[in-house]
């Protein structure tokens, strides 16, 4: 068993780090404070080819796997960009996974090259006000009308809805009470967002404010049948193909945020002199930081395992969930320890760790809560009765 990182992955880290050096912490603090989308950073990453890293070469991408994509996003987050930098990229990486696996040849040829180049920004529309984690209870519906679907309903927490031209949208084409299994009757559409029938409203939130998350209302939006992903009624199954990749990439970002926070905390602990010595000499400061490093390294190993299994085509649902749980806990622990290390200054924007803390806290909620992950493991790995 070889635990050494390959030369390819090392080169990816170095190349991404070079781009990120042009976008320091002050850039991200300003964009977060002003709720300004980091378009220039997005374009720099697109020009370098990183957005299309997991898209097949035949459609303009690099043809790499989730392992490589995870390294890109961890490095972006670790640079200090945190979620404000990683989110604009990862939606195009994991969001298009169902299209890559189940989209028609026409759909893939039409859209994937523009996604890979960064020309086409995409969003992910699944969560609803009355459904939350219970995806099978979504109410947004689509009826057939000629060669089109007509969509009506409301989604929440649609990130990048303002910047994106299209959204991977989960709708019900059959009501929940008319199908044998509640996971049936849902369809995945690649719908347009810049339409009069679509209303987009940003949701004020605690962190990651450079990338807005929105409520989106669809009022009789026409979507061509050609923009349906795979077969009608199989959307939930297709969605699952993207969820494991999403959890792995989110986990990599959580590790990255933790590393950014730990780096600043260690620097401060070495530089800050109180009672005539650096505060890092005190075990009350040193031990939490050492624990943070230990947690982050352990979480990263699980991320690597889950990504490897996904790229090998092996079942990885449990691994992806465990990676996300461990990384979210480790990233937040590191961010919290970084604030505590800075004392009162940790609450000040100029030291950046409060921004890391706000963004790391999100990882314990999205894209799935820590509690729902433990539900999954309890049922599927331990054989305990289902609790929901």
DAHUVEN-V567554 format. One record per residue. PHI is phi as a letter, one per 40 degrees, with the letter a starting at -180 (none if undefined). OMEGA is omega in degrees with one decimal (* if undefined). D_CENTER is the distance of its C-alpha to the mean C-alpha in whole Angstrom. Layout:
phi=<PHI | PHI>
omega=<OMEGA | OMEGA>
d_center=<D_CENTER | D_CENTER>
This chain:
phi=<none | b | c | c | c | c | c | c | c | c | c | c | d | c | c | c | c | c | c | c | c | c | b | c | d | c | c | c | c | c | c | c | c | c | f | b | c | c | c | c | c | d | c | c | c | c | c | c | g | c | c | c | c | b | c | d | d | c | b | g | c | c | g | c | b | c | d | c | c | c | c | d | c | c | c | c | c | c | c | h | c | f | c | d | c | c | d | d | c | c | c | c | c | c | c | c | d | c | c | d | c | b | c | c | c | c | c | c | c | c | b | c | d | c | c | c | c | g | c | b | c | b | b | b | b | b | c | b | d | b | b | f | c | c | d | c | c | c | b | c | b | a | b | c | a | g | c | b | b | b | b | a | i | a | b | b | f | c | c | g | c | c | c | c | c | b | b | c | b | c | b | c | b | b | c | c | c | b | b | c | b | c | c | c | g | b | b | b | b | b | c | c | b | c | b | c | c | b | b | b | b | c | b | c | a | c | a | f | c | c | b | c | b | b | c | b | b | b | b | g | c | c | b | c | d | c | c | c | c | g | c | c | g | b | c | c | c | c | d | c | c | c | c | c | c | d | c | c | c | c | c | c | c | c | c | c | c | d | c | c | c | c | c | c | c | c | d | c | c | c | c | c | b | b | f | g | a | c | c | c | c | c | c | c | c | c | c | c | c | c | c | c | c | c | c | c | c | c | c | c | c | c | c | c | c | c | c | c | c | c | c | c | g | c | d | a | d | c | c | c | c | c | c | c | c | c | c | c | c | c | c | c | d | c | c | c | c | c | c | c | c | c | g | d | c | c | c | c | c | c | c | g | c | c | c | d | c | c | c | c | c | d | c | c | b | b | c | a | c | d | c | c | c | c | d | c | c | d | c | c | b | c | g | c | c | c | b | a>
omega=<-174.1 | -179.2 | 178.3 | 177.8 | -177.8 | 178.4 | 178.4 | -179.8 | 176.4 | 179.2 | 176.7 | 179.3 | -176.6 | -178.7 | 178.8 | 179.1 | 179.5 | 177.5 | -175.6 | 179.3 | 177.7 | -178.5 | -174.0 | -177.3 | -178.8 | 175.3 | -176.7 | 177.4 | -179.8 | -179.3 | 177.4 | -178.5 | -176.8 | -176.2 | -176.9 | -178.4 | -176.1 | -174.4 | -178.5 | 175.2 | 178.4 | -178.7 | 178.4 | 179.0 | 178.4 | 180.0 | 179.5 | 175.7 | -173.6 | -178.8 | -178.8 | -172.8 | -177.2 | 177.1 | -177.2 | -179.5 | -178.8 | 178.3 | 174.1 | 179.8 | -179.5 | 177.2 | 179.0 | -176.2 | 179.3 | 176.7 | -179.8 | 178.7 | 179.3 | 178.5 | 178.3 | -174.1 | 175.4 | -179.0 | 177.0 | -179.2 | -177.7 | 178.8 | -174.5 | 177.5 | 179.4 | -176.4 | 178.4 | 179.1 | -174.9 | -174.6 | 179.7 | -177.4 | -169.0 | 179.2 | 177.4 | -179.6 | -177.6 | -175.6 | -177.9 | -178.6 | 177.2 | 178.2 | 179.1 | -175.6 | -169.7 | 180.0 | 176.8 | 178.4 | 178.6 | 179.5 | -178.0 | -179.7 | -177.1 | -169.7 | -171.4 | 178.2 | 179.5 | 175.5 | -178.4 | -178.6 | -176.8 | -179.7 | -178.3 | 176.2 | -174.7 | 176.2 | -174.5 | -175.8 | -179.4 | -171.4 | 178.8 | -177.8 | -175.6 | -178.6 | -178.9 | -179.3 | 178.9 | -172.5 | -177.1 | -179.8 | 178.6 | -176.5 | 177.1 | -172.0 | 175.5 | 177.6 | 178.9 | 175.7 | -174.7 | 179.1 | -176.8 | 165.8 | 177.2 | -171.1 | 175.7 | 179.1 | -175.0 | 176.0 | 173.1 | 180.0 | 173.9 | -176.8 | 178.8 | -178.8 | -178.6 | -177.1 | -173.0 | 174.6 | -179.2 | -179.5 | 171.6 | -164.2 | 177.3 | -178.1 | 173.2 | 173.9 | 169.8 | -179.3 | -176.6 | -177.1 | -179.8 | -179.7 | -178.8 | 178.7 | -174.2 | 177.8 | 179.1 | 174.9 | 176.2 | -174.3 | -179.2 | -179.7 | 174.8 | -167.0 | 174.8 | 178.5 | -176.3 | -177.7 | 178.0 | -178.7 | -178.7 | 177.0 | -175.0 | -179.5 | 177.5 | 177.7 | 176.2 | -174.8 | -172.0 | -174.0 | -176.7 | -172.0 | 175.2 | 177.6 | -174.7 | 176.6 | -163.3 | 162.4 | -177.8 | 179.4 | 178.9 | -176.3 | 179.8 | 177.6 | 177.1 | 176.4 | -178.6 | 175.8 | 178.5 | 179.5 | 172.9 | 177.9 | 178.3 | -176.0 | 174.1 | 176.7 | -177.8 | -173.6 | -179.0 | 178.9 | 179.1 | -180.0 | -178.8 | 178.8 | 178.4 | -173.6 | 178.7 | 177.0 | 179.4 | -176.9 | 178.2 | -178.9 | 175.6 | 178.3 | 178.2 | 179.0 | 177.9 | 175.8 | 179.4 | 177.9 | 178.9 | -179.8 | 176.5 | -179.8 | -179.0 | 179.5 | 179.7 | -179.4 | 179.7 | 178.1 | -178.7 | -179.3 | 177.4 | -173.5 | -174.1 | -179.0 | 176.0 | -176.3 | 172.1 | 178.8 | 179.0 | -177.7 | 178.3 | 177.3 | -179.7 | -178.1 | 177.3 | 174.6 | -172.5 | -173.4 | 177.3 | 179.4 | 175.7 | 177.4 | 178.3 | 178.4 | -179.7 | 179.4 | -178.6 | 179.9 | 179.1 | 179.5 | -179.1 | 177.2 | 179.8 | 175.7 | -179.4 | 179.4 | -178.2 | -179.7 | 179.0 | -179.1 | 179.0 | -179.3 | 178.1 | -178.9 | -179.7 | 175.2 | -175.0 | -178.3 | 179.6 | -178.8 | 179.7 | 178.6 | 178.6 | 179.0 | -179.6 | -179.2 | -177.5 | -177.2 | 178.6 | 178.2 | -177.5 | -179.4 | 180.0 | 177.5 | -179.8 | -179.6 | 179.2 | 177.2 | 179.5 | 176.5 | -178.8 | 178.4 | -179.4 | -177.0 | -179.3 | -180.0 | 177.8 | 179.7 | -177.3 | -177.7 | -172.1 | 179.4 | 170.1 | -175.1 | 176.7 | 176.7 | 176.2 | -178.4 | -179.8 | -177.8 | 177.3 | 179.8 | 178.9 | -174.1 | 177.9 | 179.8 | -171.1 | -0.9 | 176.3 | -176.6 | 177.7 | -178.1 | 179.3 | 175.1 | 178.7 | 173.1 | -179.1 | -177.6 | 179.3 | -176.6 | -169.3 | -179.1 | -177.7 | 178.8 | 178.0 | -178.9 | 178.4 | -173.7 | -178.5 | *>
d_center=<29 | 28 | 25 | 26 | 23 | 24 | 25 | 23 | 20 | 22 | 23 | 19 | 19 | 22 | 21 | 18 | 19 | 22 | 20 | 18 | 22 | 23 | 20 | 21 | 20 | 23 | 21 | 18 | 20 | 22 | 19 | 17 | 21 | 22 | 19 | 19 | 16 | 16 | 18 | 20 | 17 | 15 | 18 | 19 | 16 | 17 | 21 | 20 | 18 | 15 | 13 | 15 | 15 | 14 | 17 | 20 | 23 | 25 | 22 | 22 | 19 | 20 | 20 | 18 | 16 | 12 | 14 | 15 | 11 | 10 | 13 | 12 | 9 | 11 | 14 | 12 | 11 | 15 | 17 | 16 | 14 | 11 | 8 | 11 | 11 | 7 | 6 | 9 | 8 | 5 | 6 | 10 | 9 | 8 | 9 | 12 | 13 | 15 | 17 | 18 | 19 | 21 | 21 | 25 | 26 | 27 | 23 | 22 | 25 | 24 | 21 | 19 | 21 | 20 | 16 | 17 | 19 | 17 | 20 | 18 | 14 | 13 | 11 | 10 | 13 | 14 | 14 | 18 | 20 | 22 | 20 | 17 | 16 | 19 | 18 | 21 | 23 | 21 | 24 | 23 | 25 | 27 | 30 | 32 | 34 | 36 | 33 | 30 | 28 | 29 | 26 | 26 | 24 | 21 | 18 | 16 | 12 | 12 | 10 | 12 | 14 | 17 | 16 | 15 | 18 | 17 | 15 | 14 | 16 | 17 | 21 | 24 | 27 | 29 | 29 | 28 | 32 | 33 | 31 | 32 | 29 | 26 | 23 | 26 | 26 | 23 | 22 | 19 | 20 | 19 | 20 | 21 | 20 | 23 | 25 | 28 | 27 | 24 | 23 | 20 | 21 | 18 | 18 | 19 | 17 | 17 | 14 | 12 | 15 | 15 | 12 | 14 | 12 | 15 | 18 | 19 | 22 | 24 | 27 | 29 | 27 | 28 | 26 | 28 | 28 | 27 | 23 | 23 | 21 | 23 | 26 | 26 | 25 | 23 | 20 | 19 | 19 | 18 | 14 | 15 | 14 | 11 | 10 | 11 | 9 | 6 | 7 | 9 | 6 | 4 | 8 | 9 | 8 | 10 | 12 | 12 | 13 | 15 | 17 | 17 | 19 | 21 | 22 | 23 | 25 | 27 | 28 | 29 | 31 | 33 | 34 | 35 | 38 | 40 | 43 | 44 | 41 | 37 | 35 | 33 | 37 | 36 | 35 | 34 | 31 | 31 | 30 | 27 | 26 | 27 | 25 | 22 | 22 | 23 | 20 | 18 | 20 | 20 | 16 | 16 | 18 | 17 | 14 | 16 | 18 | 15 | 14 | 18 | 19 | 16 | 18 | 21 | 21 | 21 | 20 | 17 | 16 | 18 | 16 | 13 | 13 | 15 | 13 | 10 | 14 | 15 | 13 | 12 | 16 | 16 | 14 | 16 | 19 | 19 | 18 | 21 | 23 | 23 | 24 | 27 | 28 | 28 | 30 | 31 | 29 | 26 | 26 | 27 | 24 | 26 | 25 | 21 | 20 | 20 | 17 | 16 | 17 | 15 | 12 | 12 | 14 | 11 | 9 | 12 | 12 | 8 | 7 | 11 | 13 | 15 | 18 | 17 | 16 | 19 | 21 | 19 | 21 | 24 | 25 | 24 | 25 | 27 | 29 | 29 | 30 | 27 | 26 | 25>
